[in-house]
Amino acid sequence: MSEDTTTMDDTKEKQKASGWRVFLGILVVIAGLMAIGSPFVAGISVTIFVGAMIMVSGISQVIHAFSLKFKNGLIVKIILGILSLLVGLYMMVRPLQGLLGLTLIIGIFFVADGIGWIIMAFGSQPRKGWGWLRFSGIVSVILGVEIFAQWPLSGVWAIGVLFGIRMLYAGLGMSFFGSAARSAAK
């Protein structure tokens, strides 16, 4: 295969990957707009989903505890697994109460996620579109700080709205970065 053919194949692959980034970014934007439009439903949905994941984690921990060869700490592992199972079940059965706890957790997530996007942006700095990644990270940090400032009063609506805004800007960042990468690949 000649060098020109390899270069063309690489260019096509980069354009294809960039197209997927744009497409997935648009999907994330749509999901974000839906969450902003119905923050209570989005907040309850997030709470129920997180509760289900915590339940799965608890069940996995209990199964794992019994599968270990060495039984050191078996009782502690079982207790922690059952605790996870009960917390997840509580969040699924009482999602309004779960929203208050999730409010703090989401605030921490947004701050950490934003810092990650900012670090990723500086790692991508010479490439076109890196500023959108940084902007997305800054928005995420601001949203995390806003959650802490409003807690606990805004817990019921804040998770849906702020998570929607975060998804909106993440989707825009993905789309604009993918579009810039696609232009650079031409």
C-alpha positions, 0 to 999 in steps of 0.5 A: 500500500502506498503512503498516499493511500495510507494517508487518505485512509487515516484522514477518512478514519479521523473524519469518521471518528470526528463525525461520531463525536459530533453525533454523540455530542448532539445526543447529549445536548438533546438529553440535557435539554430534556432534563432542563425541561423536566427537572423534577422527573430528571432528578427523580430518574437520576435518584432511582438510577443511582439507587439501582446501581448501589443495589447492584453493587451491594448484591455484588459485594455479598456474592464476592464475599462468599466467593473468597478463598480467605474468609478474613473480613467476611462479616465486614464485607457482608455487612457493607454489601447489605448496607449498600443494598439497603441504601440503594433500595431506600433511594429507589423506594423514597427518591425524594429523600434520596435527592437531598443526599444526591444533591451533595454527591452531584455537587462533588461530581460536578466540581471533580468532572469540571477539573477533569475537563479543564485538565483535558483541555490543557492537554489538548491545547495546541489543537483547534477547539480546546477552548470549548473543553476548558469552557465545559469544565469551567461551567461544570465547576460553577454548577457544582459550587451552585449546588453547594450554595443552594443546598438543601432547599434546591435539592429537589429541582437542582439535580435535574436542572444542573445535570441537564445544563452539564449535559448540554455543555458537555454535548456542545463541547463534544460537538464543537471539538469533533467539528474542529477535529473534522475540519483539521482532518481535511 
